[in-house]
């Protein structure tokens, strides 16, 4: 007898992709849905028919009107029935639309090849998806900028190698996260600005079919592509085979990986800070951290960001394998991979940025914990300040340096071996060579004198590069995933 339950054939047993059903926003899922893709295809076919009619091919206004009247009336079940028989997704879509618009059926897809709709359509959808990601990225930058401004002067212990280092400020640390995101925004803007469509290229990119339609008039073929591109709003890539070069997907993947890496760095930092009890991600009043340990307050949002980022970073490099293995004018071994890699990458990065904004907008800071940890380590880092003051009072700098070194080693031993607080100032005060009381030594340890220009750097950064990056920003729609 099997331990597993039986299959009952219910529709509820269908697989749902977690990226679509659990993580990504409704806005991104809609853009990548089969219905939206079919509607984009239909607009491409209409744009082609209009351009052909304008240049004198036998495409009538009535045929175009019929296409326009039915362009959004997509019957996915009919398309699926045709595809099961034809084994060709584009021809299935053409047959299904031809049944809805029989008058226009003779001129539908005139002169085109399948990649006319698949490549042009995918690139147009990607452009819209990238525009959504851009708004989400600006949302994150705005949230982190507000956080950095609030905590710009709050001293905190810096870490290198996750070992105590020279103090910085909470706000300055946040600018490091923002700086990465500004670089990602530059890359994203470049990608949006320079990504073309395939255009009107024919079966192997030579435009031979269109040249035949126009009776050998190459100028009209050029005019056809120009008019088509004006209608869709993007320029065409200068040359192609049957497909647009798959290196376009490499560039998309590179930017998605950059966004995932920046978010992953932020999430990892926050998990470390939450362990230190200095800064935490938001935690809802009824949220449960652990089914077994009710006191737990786990950084689950940050961990989810790291998990999704790891998925993207593992997924996208395979696009380079696709572009490297295209034969001549095209092979079809790219098709399934492109459907999986680009759509999943966009969905995952969308989910990451929604989560990132949620976390960045609700960060909880504990100044007393920050100050306590800083106070524990600051005496070690104040060596030069203490030495200079002792020299001013008549001490020998080289002798004092050696005495400080010995006292610091002893204080470190007591902390690690005996679990005692940092007694460095007490040990120095007990040494007559320093000629200062413990209170006098402690008075020299104002944390703000050790943070350099951190606060000023924050203010300059927010007023300059960050303000420029957020100019004209309108928040992305708030169709958020479950967070």
C-alpha positions in Angstrom: 0.0 0.0 0.0 1.5 3.4 -1.0 2.0 6.0 1.6 1.2 8.7 -1.0 -2.4 9.8 -1.7 -4.1 8.6 -4.9 -4.5 10.8 -8.0 -8.1 11.8 -8.6 -7.7 13.7 -11.9 -8.9 17.0 -10.4 -8.0 20.3 -12.0 -6.6 21.2 -8.6 -3.8 18.8 -9.1 -2.3 20.9 -11.9 1.2 22.3 -11.2 1.5 26.0 -10.4 4.8 27.7 -10.8 5.8 29.2 -7.5 7.3 32.3 -9.2 3.8 33.1 -10.6 1.6 31.9 -7.8 3.6 32.8 -4.8 6.4 35.3 -5.4 6.1 37.6 -8.4 3.6 40.5 -8.7 0.4 40.3 -10.6 1.7 43.0 -12.9 4.7 40.9 -14.0 2.7 37.7 -14.2 0.3 39.4 -16.5 3.0 40.6 -18.8 4.4 37.1 -19.2 1.0 35.3 -19.5 0.1 33.4 -22.6 -2.9 35.7 -23.1 -0.8 38.9 -23.1 1.7 37.3 -25.5 -1.0 36.4 -28.0 -2.4 39.9 -27.8 1.1 41.4 -28.5 1.4 39.0 -31.5 -1.9 40.2 -32.9 -0.8 43.8 -32.6 2.4 43.0 -34.5 0.4 41.3 -37.3 -1.8 44.4 -37.5 1.2 46.8 -37.6 2.6 44.7 -40.4 -0.7 44.6 -42.4 -1.1 48.4 -41.9 2.4 49.1 -43.2 1.9 46.8 -46.1 -1.3 48.5 -47.0 0.3 51.9 -46.8 2.9 50.9 -49.3 0.5 49.5 -51.8 0.1 45.8 -51.1 -3.4 44.3 -51.5 -4.4 44.7 -47.9 -7.8 46.4 -47.5 -9.1 48.7 -44.8 -11.9 46.3 -44.1 -9.4 43.5 -43.4 -7.4 45.6 -41.0 -10.7 46.7 -39.3 -11.7 43.1 -38.9 -8.3 42.3 -37.3 -8.6 45.3 -35.0 -12.1 44.3 -34.0 -11.0 40.9 -32.8 -7.4 41.6 -31.6 -8.2 41.1 -27.9 -10.7 38.3 -28.4 -8.0 35.6 -27.9 -9.3 32.0 -27.5 -6.4 30.1 -25.9 -8.3 26.8 -26.0 -8.8 27.1 -29.7 -5.1 27.9 -30.2 -4.2 24.8 -28.1 -6.5 22.6 -30.2 -4.8 23.8 -33.4 -1.3 23.4 -31.9 -2.0 19.8 -30.9 -2.7 19.0 -34.5 -0.2 21.4 -36.3 2.7 21.1 -33.8 3.4 24.7 -34.5 2.6 27.5 -32.0 2.6 30.4 -34.5 0.5 28.6 -37.1 -1.9 27.6 -34.4 -2.3 31.2 -33.4 -2.8 32.2 -37.1 -5.5 29.5 -37.7 -7.4 30.4 -34.5 -7.4 34.1 -35.5 -8.3 33.3 -39.0 -11.5 31.6 -37.8 -12.4 34.7 -35.9 -11.5 37.1 -38.8 -12.1 35.1 -42.0 -12.1 38.2 -44.2 -8.6 39.0 -43.0 -7.3 35.5 -43.0 -5.7 35.7 -46.6 -3.4 38.6 -45.7 -2.5 37.5 -42.1 1.2 37.0 -41.6 1.8 38.1 -45.2 5.6 37.7 -46.0 6.5 37.0 -42.4 8.2 34.1 -40.7 7.4 32.8 -37.2 10.1 34.8 -35.6 8.4 38.0 -36.8 5.9 37.5 -33.9 8.0 35.4 -31.5 11.2 37.6 -31.5 9.5 40.9 -31.9 6.9 40.0 -29.4 9.3 38.7 -26.8 11.5 41.8 -27.1 8.5 44.2 -26.8 7.3 42.3 -23.7 10.8 42.3 -22.2 10.9 46.1 -22.8 7.7 46.5 -20.8 8.9 44.1 -18.1 12.2 46.0 -17.8 10.3 49.3 -17.5 8.3 47.7 -14.5 11.6 46.5 -12.9 13.0 50.1 -13.3 10.1 51.5 -11.4 10.5 48.9 -8.7 14.3 49.5 -8.5 13.6 53.2 -8.0 11.1 52.3 -5.2 13.9 50.4 -3.5 16.4 53.2 -3.9 13.9 55.7 -2.5 13.2 53.6 0.5 16.9 53.1 1.3 17.6 56.8 0.7 14.9 57.7 3.3 16.6 55.2 5.7 20.1 56.6 5.0 18.9 60.2 5.7 17.3 59.2 9.0 20.4 57.5 10.3 23.1 59.4 8.5 24.9 60.5 11.7 24.3 57.4 13.9 27.8 56.0 14.6 28.1 52.2 14.3 30.9 49.7 14.4 32.3 49.1 10.9 33.2 45.6 9.9 35.9 44.3 7.5 36.1 40.5 7.2 33.2 40.6 9.7 35.8 41.7 12.3 35.5 45.0 14.1 36.9 47.9 12.1 36.9 51.7 12.1 33.4 53.1 12.9 31.1 54.3 10.2 27.4 55.4 10.4 24.2 53.4 9.9 23.3 55.8 7.1 26.7 55.5 5.4 26.4 51.8 5.3 23.0 52.1 3.6 24.6 54.3 0.9 26.8 51.3 0.0 23.7 49.3 -0.8 22.3 52.3 -2.8 25.5 52.7 -4.8 25.3 49.1 -6.1 21.7 49.8 -7.1 22.6 53.0 -8.9 25.0 51.0 -11.0 22.3 48.5 -11.7 20.0 51.4 -12.7 22.6 52.6 -15.2 22.9 49.1 -16.7 19.1 48.8 -16.8 18.7 52.2 -18.5 21.3 51.3 -21.1 19.6 48.0 -21.8 16.2 49.6 -22.2 17.7 52.4 -24.4 19.6 50.0 -26.7 17.4 46.9 -27.0 15.9 46.8 -30.5 13.2 44.6 -32.0 13.8 42.2 -34.8 11.9 44.1 -37.3 10.7 42.9 -40.7 13.4 40.5 -41.9 11.8 37.5 -43.6 12.7 33.8 -43.2 16.5 34.0 -43.0 16.9 37.7 -42.5 17.4 38.6 -46.1 13.9 40.1 -46.6 13.6 38.1 -49.8 9.8 37.4 -49.3 9.1 41.1 -48.9 11.2 41.9 -51.9 9.0 39.5 -53.9 5.9 41.1 -52.6 7.1 44.6 -53.7 8.2 43.4 -57.1 11.9 43.8 -56.4 11.6 47.3 -55.0 14.2 47.3 -52.2 13.3 50.9 -51.2 9.8 49.8 -50.3 11.1 46.9 -48.3 13.2 49.4 -46.3 10.2 51.7 -46.0 8.1 48.7 -44.7 10.5 48.0 -41.8 10.8 51.7 -41.0 7.0 52.1 -40.9 6.6 49.0 -38.8 9.2 50.2 -36.3 7.5 53.5 -36.0 4.2 51.7 -35.2 5.8 49.5 -32.5 7.9 52.3 -31.0 11.4 50.7 -31.2 14.1 50.5 -33.9 15.0 47.2 -35.6 18.3 45.5 -35.2 20.3 46.2 -38.4 20.7 42.6 -39.5 19.5 39.2 -38.3 19.3 35.6 -39.4 15.9 34.0 -39.0 16.1 35.1 -35.4 17.4 38.3 -33.8 20.8 37.5 -32.2 20.4 35.6 -29.0 23.1 37.8 -27.5 20.2 40.2 -26.7 19.1 37.6 -24.1 22.7 37.5 -22.7 22.5 41.3 -22.1 19.1 40.9 -20.4 20.4 38.1 -18.2 23.5 40.1 -17.3 21.3 43.0 -16.0 19.0 40.6 -14.1 22.0 39.0 -12.5 23.3 42.3 -11.4 20.1 43.2 -9.7 19.9 39.8 -8.0 23.5 40.2 -6.8 22.9 43.6 -5.3 19.8 42.5 -3.5 21.6 39.4 -2.3 24.4 41.5 -0.8 21.9 43.7 1.0 20.0 40.7 2.3 23.1 39.0 3.6 24.3 42.2 5.3 20.9 42.5 7.0 20.9 38.9 8.2 24.3 39.6 9.9 23.0 42.8 11.4 19.9 41.0 12.7 22.1 38.4 14.3 23.9 41.3 16.0 20.5 42.7 17.1 21.4 46.1 15.6 19.1 46.3 12.6 16.2 44.0 11.8 13.8 43.5 8.9 10.1 44.2 9.6 8.2 41.6 11.7 4.4 41.5 11.7 2.5 41.4 15.0 1.1 37.9 14.3 4.0 36.6 12.4 5.5 33.3 13.6 9.2 32.8 13.4 9.4 29.1 14.2 6.9 26.3 14.7 9.0 24.9 17.5 10.7 27.9 19.0 8.1 30.6 19.6 10.7 33.2 20.6 12.4 33.2 17.2 12.4 36.3 15.0 13.9 35.0 11.8 14.9 37.2 8.9 12.7 35.3 6.5 12.2 38.1 4.0 16.0 38.6 3.6 16.5 34.8 3.4 13.9 34.7 0.6 15.7 37.5 -1.2 18.9 35.5 -1.0 17.1 32.3 -2.2 15.5 34.0 -5.2 18.8 35.8 -6.0 20.6 32.5 -5.9 18.1 31.1 -8.4 18.6 34.0 -10.8 22.4 33.8 -10.5 22.3 30.1 -11.4 19.7 30.5 -14.1 20.9 33.3 -16.3 24.5 32.2 -17.3 22.9 29.5 -19.4 21.7 32.1 -21.8 25.3 32.4 -23.0 25.2 28.7 -23.8 22.2 29.3 -26.1 23.8 32.2 -28.0 27.0 30.2 -28.3 25.2 27.2 -29.8 23.0 28.8 -32.5 23.9 27.4 -35.9 24.1 29.6 -38.9 20.8 31.5 -39.4 19.1 29.6 -36.6 18.4 26.4 -34.7 15.4 25.6 -32.5 17.3 24.3 -29.5 17.0 27.9 -28.1 13.2 27.9 -27.9 12.4 26.0 -24.8 15.3 27.4 -22.9 14.4 31.0 -23.8 10.8 30.5 -22.7 12.1 29.2 -19.3 15.1 31.4 -18.6 14.0 34.9 -19.5 10.5 34.6 -18.1 11.6 33.0 -14.9 14.5 35.5 -14.5 12.0 38.5 -14.9 9.5 36.9 -12.5 12.2 36.2 -9.9 13.8 39.7 -10.1 10.4 41.3 -9.9 9.7 39.3 -6.7 13.1 40.2 -5.3 12.5 43.9 -5.8 9.1 43.8 -4.3 10.5 42.1 -1.2 13.5 44.4 -1.2 11.3 47.5 -1.0 9.1 45.9 1.7 12.2 45.2 3.8 13.9 48.6 3.1 10.7 50.5 4.0 10.4 48.8 7.4 13.9 48.4 8.8 14.1 48.6 12.6 17.2 50.1 14.2 18.2 49.5 17.8 20.6 52.5 18.7 21.3 51.2 22.2 22.6 47.9 20.9 24.7 49.7 18.3 26.1 52.0 20.9 26.9 49.2 23.3 28.8 47.2 20.7 30.6 50.3 19.6 31.6 51.1 23.1 32.9 47.6 23.6 35.3 48.0 20.7 36.0 51.7 20.6 38.9 51.8 23.1 41.0 49.6 20.9 40.3 51.9 17.9 41.1 55.1 19.8 44.8 54.3 20.1 46.0 57.2 18.1 43.7 59.7 19.8 44.7 58.5 23.3 48.4 58.4 22.4 48.3 62.0 21.1 46.6 63.3 24.3 49.1 61.5 26.5 52.0 62.9 24.5 50.5 66.4 25.0 50.7 65.8 28.7 54.4 65.0 28.5 54.5 61.3 27.7 56.9 59.5 25.4 55.1 58.4 22.2 57.1 55.2 21.7 56.9 54.1 25.3 53.2 54.8 25.4 52.7 52.8 22.2 54.3 49.8 23.8 52.3 50.2 27.0 49.1 50.6 24.9 49.9 47.4 23.0 50.4 45.4 26.2 47.3 46.7 27.8 45.2 46.0 24.7 46.4 42.4 24.5 45.6 41.9 28.2 42.1 43.5 27.7 41.5 41.2 24.7 42.5 38.2 26.7 40.1 39.0 29.5 37.3 39.5 27.1 37.8 36.2 25.2 39.1 34.0 28.0 37.1 35.3 31.0 34.1 36.8 29.4 34.7 40.2 31.0 33.8 43.6 29.5 36.5 45.7 27.8 38.8 46.9 30.6 41.4 48.6 28.4 40.6 52.1 29.7 40.9 50.8 33.3 44.2 49.2 32.6 45.6 52.4 31.0 44.3 54.5 33.9 46.2 52.2 36.3 49.5 52.9 34.4 51.1 56.2 35.7 52.7 56.8 32.3 49.3 57.8 30.9 48.7 60.4 33.6 44.9 60.2 33.0 42.0 58.9 35.0 39.5 56.4 33.4 36.9 59.2 33.2 39.4 61.4 31.4 40.2 58.6 28.9 36.6 57.8 28.4 35.8 61.5 27.6 38.1 61.2 24.6 36.0 58.4 23.1 33.1 60.3 21.5 32.2 57.9 18.7 31.4 60.8 16.3 35.0 61.8 16.1 35.9 58.4 14.7 33.4 58.3 11.8 35.3 60.7 9.5 33.1 62.3 6.8 30.5 59.6 6.9 27.5 61.8 7.6 28.7 64.4 5.1 29.2 61.7 2.5 25.6 60.6 3.0 24.2 64.1 2.6 26.2 64.7 -0.5 25.4 61.4 -2.1 21.6 61.7 -1.4 21.5 65.2 -2.8 23.5 64.4 -5.9 23.5 60.9 -7.5 20.5 59.6 -5.7 18.3 62.6 -6.3 19.2 62.4 -10.0 18.3 58.7 -10.2 14.9 59.4 -8.6 14.0 62.4 -10.7 10.5 62.0 -12.1 10.1 58.7 -10.4 6.5 57.4 -10.1 6.2 54.4 -7.7 5.5 51.0 -9.3 2.0 49.6 -8.8 1.6 47.9 -5.4 0.3 44.6 -6.7 2.8 42.9 -4.3 3.6 39.3 -3.6 2.8 37.7 -0.3 5.6 39.0 1.9 
